[in-house]
């Protein structure tokens, strides 16, 4: 899972609140059984983000962590493809909740994540 040393950089004053809301560490389960954590490390005023994503056993994948970047558009954060080949999209239906879709190969896993730290 995520290293305890993962550092979240608080969004600056120029970052719109709708983007700043994504900042922090989020945790949940995909398909009700696969643990995941998404750390949104930095958020820029233009909606660019840097992240770390950690997963437990996920189908044939062993636990791991991958760093990436992406962009927030509206209430949706779309990451560029992670080094393990996964695509992740996180939509914020309401403050404090992310609906996450994790696609690897031809499989998509979904779940709801909650913020566990700022």
Backbone as CSV, one residue per row, in Angstrom:
resi,resn,N_x,N_y,N_z,CA_x,CA_y,CA_z,C_x,C_y,C_z
1,UNK,0.841,-1.190,0.000,0.000,0.000,0.000,0.885,1.252,0.000
2,UNK,0.271,2.395,0.128,1.010,3.654,0.043,2.025,3.777,1.170
3,UNK,3.169,4.287,0.826,4.232,4.563,1.786,3.731,5.616,2.770
4,UNK,4.044,5.448,4.036,3.616,6.418,5.052,4.201,7.806,4.788
5,UNK,5.270,7.861,3.993,5.937,9.133,3.716,5.281,9.909,2.579
6,UNK,4.207,9.383,1.993,3.530,10.097,0.910,3.117,11.471,1.419
7,UNK,3.540,12.504,0.697,3.267,13.873,1.141,2.260,14.547,0.222
8,UNK,1.172,14.981,0.803,0.165,15.749,0.071,0.561,17.214,0.175
9,UNK,0.680,17.888,-0.963,0.988,19.314,-0.982,-0.347,20.055,-1.021
10,UNK,-0.687,20.795,0.027,-1.969,21.504,0.028,-2.083,22.427,-1.184
11,UNK,-3.247,22.445,-1.833,-3.427,23.329,-2.988,-3.219,24.788,-2.592
12,UNK,-2.597,25.551,-3.480,-2.356,26.964,-3.233,-3.636,27.787,-3.304
13,UNK,-3.520,29.049,-2.918,-4.682,29.951,-2.899,-5.304,30.145,-4.283
14,UNK,-4.517,30.006,-5.340,-5.024,30.208,-6.696,-5.736,29.006,-7.290
15,UNK,-5.805,27.885,-6.553,-6.450,26.673,-7.062,-7.947,26.747,-6.775
16,UNK,-8.783,26.667,-7.830,-10.226,26.711,-7.605,-10.679,25.613,-6.642
17,UNK,-11.680,25.917,-5.822,-12.172,24.967,-4.816,-12.599,23.649,-5.442
18,UNK,-13.161,23.688,-6.648,-13.624,22.452,-7.287,-12.460,21.521,-7.629
19,UNK,-11.262,22.075,-7.833,-10.067,21.253,-8.063,-9.434,20.849,-6.733
20,UNK,-9.365,21.802,-5.804,-8.757,21.539,-4.493,-9.479,20.401,-3.767
21,UNK,-10.767,20.211,-4.040,-11.551,19.171,-3.380,-10.996,17.768,-3.640
22,UNK,-10.217,17.589,-4.706,-9.652,16.276,-5.034,-8.398,15.963,-4.214
23,UNK,-7.777,16.972,-3.620,-6.524,16.790,-2.890,-6.708,15.863,-1.692
24,UNK,-5.723,14.989,-1.444,-5.755,14.125,-0.275,-5.604,12.664,-0.643
25,UNK,-5.775,11.814,0.358,-5.692,10.379,0.164,-7.099,9.796,0.251
26,UNK,-7.440,8.996,-0.732,-8.763,8.389,-0.863,-8.608,6.872,-0.802
27,UNK,-9.530,6.192,-0.152,-9.450,4.730,-0.046,-10.822,4.117,-0.264
28,UNK,-10.801,2.920,-0.830,-12.048,2.201,-1.054,-11.774,0.835,-1.625
29,UNK,-12.835,0.216,-2.112,-12.707,-1.102,-2.725,-13.309,-1.075,-4.115
30,UNK,-12.634,-1.762,-5.018,-13.128,-1.932,-6.377,-13.863,-3.268,-6.437
31,UNK,-15.030,-3.260,-7.059,-15.881,-4.452,-7.157,-16.159,-5.073,-5.789
32,UNK,-16.106,-4.236,-4.733,-16.437,-4.692,-3.399,-15.426,-5.626,-2.761
33,UNK,-14.255,-5.834,-3.412,-13.300,-6.774,-2.829,-11.834,-6.443,-3.034
34,UNK,-11.509,-5.497,-3.890,-10.110,-5.169,-4.169,-9.772,-3.802,-3.579
35,UNK,-8.883,-3.796,-2.577,-8.516,-2.551,-1.917,-7.719,-1.643,-2.845
36,UNK,-8.000,-0.341,-2.751,-7.247,0.647,-3.509,-7.125,1.936,-2.727
37,UNK,-6.036,2.663,-2.995,-5.828,3.989,-2.401,-5.307,4.913,-3.486
38,UNK,-5.912,6.072,-3.567,-5.498,7.089,-4.520,-5.040,8.304,-3.741
39,UNK,-3.759,8.653,-3.882,-3.221,9.849,-3.230,-3.079,10.928,-4.293
40,UNK,-3.872,11.984,-4.176,-3.754,13.136,-5.073,-2.761,14.072,-4.387
41,UNK,-1.513,14.024,-4.880,-0.392,14.692,-4.212,-0.358,16.187,-4.446
42,UNK,-0.564,16.597,-5.694,-0.555,18.026,-6.027,-1.716,18.331,-6.964
43,UNK,-2.230,19.552,-6.855,-3.291,20.043,-7.733,-2.901,21.454,-8.138
44,UNK,-2.847,21.710,-9.454,-2.494,23.051,-9.929,-3.751,23.872,-10.203
45,UNK,-3.570,25.174,-10.407,-4.708,26.062,-10.661,-5.403,25.717,-11.985
46,UNK,-4.690,25.029,-12.889,-5.299,24.624,-14.158,-5.911,23.241,-14.126
47,UNK,-5.892,22.584,-12.952,-6.503,21.264,-12.820,-5.550,20.099,-13.067
48,UNK,-4.261,20.372,-13.271,-3.282,19.285,-13.426,-3.016,18.673,-12.059
49,UNK,-2.850,17.339,-12.016,-2.587,16.649,-10.755,-1.426,15.671,-10.898
50,UNK,-0.774,15.394,-9.776,0.144,14.268,-9.687,-0.420,13.347,-8.616
51,UNK,-0.259,12.039,-8.828,-0.874,11.059,-7.937,0.035,9.866,-7.698
52,UNK,-0.300,9.111,-6.669,0.198,7.755,-6.467,-1.042,6.895,-6.273
53,UNK,-1.067,5.735,-6.936,-2.184,4.810,-6.770,-1.629,3.495,-6.251
54,UNK,-2.206,2.993,-5.172,-1.769,1.727,-4.588,-2.929,0.750,-4.605
55,UNK,-2.622,-0.506,-4.906,-3.649,-1.533,-4.942,-3.162,-2.779,-4.215
56,UNK,-4.129,-3.516,-3.688,-3.836,-4.822,-3.102,-3.927,-5.851,-4.215
57,UNK,-4.176,-7.097,-3.873,-4.375,-8.102,-4.911,-5.538,-7.657,-5.782
58,UNK,-5.338,-7.617,-7.094,-6.382,-7.195,-8.024,-6.377,-8.197,-9.169
59,UNK,-7.293,-9.167,-9.089,-7.356,-10.239,-10.076,-5.980,-10.901,-10.155
60,UNK,-5.319,-10.863,-11.322,-4.009,-11.505,-11.480,-2.843,-10.608,-11.078
61,UNK,-3.116,-9.359,-10.732,-2.046,-8.424,-10.369,-1.713,-8.538,-8.889
62,UNK,-0.442,-8.561,-8.596,0.016,-8.548,-7.206,-0.038,-7.111,-6.694
63,UNK,-0.047,-6.908,-5.371,-0.090,-5.550,-4.828,1.043,-4.690,-5.376
64,UNK,0.746,-3.404,-5.542,1.760,-2.493,-6.048,1.360,-1.040,-5.902
65,UNK,2.269,-0.182,-6.342,2.054,1.269,-6.323,2.554,1.821,-7.647
66,UNK,1.813,2.768,-8.210,2.235,3.419,-9.447,2.012,4.920,-9.310
67,UNK,2.968,5.693,-9.798,2.842,7.149,-9.812,2.348,7.583,-11.179
68,UNK,1.605,8.683,-11.207,1.089,9.171,-12.473,0.690,10.625,-12.388
69,UNK,0.093,11.077,-13.469,-0.394,12.457,-13.525,-1.676,12.460,-14.339
70,UNK,-2.391,13.555,-14.227,-3.653,13.652,-14.945,-4.208,15.053,-14.868
71,UNK,-5.495,15.149,-15.159,-6.144,16.453,-15.204,-7.583,16.333,-14.738
72,UNK,-8.028,17.375,-14.039,-9.421,17.473,-13.599,-10.173,18.331,-14.601
73,UNK,-11.295,17.813,-15.067,-12.203,18.582,-15.921,-13.587,18.446,-15.296
74,UNK,-14.155,19.567,-14.883,-15.448,19.526,-14.189,-15.301,18.783,-12.876
75,UNK,-16.084,17.707,-12.696,-16.014,16.919,-11.454,-15.315,15.579,-11.695
76,UNK,-14.484,15.515,-12.755,-13.856,14.251,-13.151,-12.341,14.384,-13.266
77,UNK,-11.632,13.464,-12.624,-10.184,13.401,-12.708,-9.831,12.217,-13.612
78,UNK,-9.104,12.490,-14.680,-8.685,11.441,-15.617,-7.175,11.368,-15.581
79,UNK,-6.660,10.195,-15.221,-5.216,10.009,-15.170,-4.698,9.514,-16.515
80,UNK,-3.453,9.881,-16.801,-2.775,9.277,-17.931,-2.513,7.824,-17.586
81,UNK,-2.240,7.004,-18.586,-2.002,5.575,-18.329,-0.855,5.386,-17.339
82,UNK,-1.094,4.578,-16.322,-0.068,4.296,-15.320,0.971,3.324,-15.892
83,UNK,2.156,3.264,-15.266,3.203,2.363,-15.756,2.780,0.890,-15.847
84,UNK,1.791,0.466,-15.034,1.336,-0.930,-15.102,0.300,-1.147,-16.202
85,UNK,-0.007,-0.086,-16.982,-0.965,-0.202,-18.075,-2.393,0.123,-17.704
86,UNK,-2.637,0.507,-16.455,-3.999,0.798,-15.996,-4.417,2.221,-16.344
87,UNK,-5.707,2.375,-16.612,-6.328,3.687,-16.804,-7.288,3.897,-15.645
88,UNK,-7.221,5.089,-15.034,-8.081,5.389,-13.890,-8.823,6.699,-14.125
89,UNK,-10.114,6.657,-13.844,-10.951,7.848,-13.854,-11.655,7.923,-12.506
90,UNK,-11.678,9.121,-11.912,-12.357,9.319,-10.629,-13.315,10.492,-10.764
91,UNK,-14.587,10.239,-10.528,-15.611,11.269,-10.607,-16.085,11.589,-9.198
92,UNK,-16.236,12.902,-8.897,-16.678,13.319,-7.570,-18.165,13.685,-7.631
93,UNK,-19.047,12.722,-7.245,-20.484,13.017,-7.282,-20.906,13.973,-6.172
94,UNK,-20.157,13.953,-5.058,-20.414,14.865,-3.949,-19.120,15.017,-3.165
95,UNK,-19.019,16.095,-2.407,-17.816,16.378,-1.612,-17.482,15.172,-0.732
96,UNK,-16.238,14.712,-0.782,-15.791,13.624,0.076,-15.981,12.225,-0.481
97,UNK,-16.475,12.107,-1.721,-16.686,10.795,-2.344,-16.145,10.803,-3.766
98,UNK,-15.425,9.746,-4.121,-14.970,9.562,-5.499,-15.500,8.234,-6.023
99,UNK,-16.102,8.256,-7.194,-16.469,7.028,-7.890,-15.315,6.717,-8.831
100,UNK,-14.627,5.608,-8.568,-13.403,5.270,-9.284,-13.656,4.135,-10.264
101,UNK,-13.116,4.291,-11.472,-13.112,3.223,-12.478,-11.652,2.940,-12.815
102,UNK,-11.249,1.681,-12.645,-9.875,1.234,-12.871,-9.940,0.206,-13.992
103,UNK,-9.339,0.531,-15.135,-9.374,-0.374,-16.285,-7.972,-0.889,-16.569
104,UNK,-7.861,-2.196,-16.642,-6.594,-2.850,-16.966,-6.917,-3.924,-17.995
105,UNK,-6.316,-3.779,-19.184,-6.643,-4.705,-20.261,-8.096,-4.535,-20.635
106,UNK,-8.827,-5.629,-20.684,-10.248,-5.549,-21.057,-11.173,-5.637,-19.848
107,UNK,-10.611,-5.475,-18.637,-11.400,-5.534,-17.410,-11.516,-4.145,-16.780
108,UNK,-12.706,-3.770,-16.355,-12.911,-2.527,-15.620,-13.475,-2.862,-14.248
109,UNK,-12.861,-2.278,-13.228,-13.277,-2.456,-11.839,-13.766,-1.097,-11.345
110,UNK,-14.860,-1.089,-10.586,-15.402,0.183,-10.108,-15.667,0.118,-8.606
111,UNK,-15.665,1.302,-7.995,-15.975,1.375,-6.575,-16.026,2.806,-6.100
112,UNK,-16.513,2.975,-4.889,-16.616,4.285,-4.271,-15.497,4.431,-3.239
113,UNK,-14.761,5.543,-3.318,-13.664,5.823,-2.394,-14.034,7.013,-1.536
114,UNK,-13.567,7.014,-0.300,-13.779,8.134,0.619,-12.417,8.722,0.999
115,UNK,-12.398,10.024,1.276,-11.149,10.665,1.694,-10.787,10.181,3.096
116,UNK,-9.529,9.746,3.263,-9.072,9.278,4.568,-8.093,10.262,5.195
117,UNK,-7.533,11.157,4.404,-6.696,12.234,4.957,-6.550,13.341,3.935
118,UNK,-6.254,14.527,4.449,-6.105,15.689,3.581,-4.702,15.771,3.178
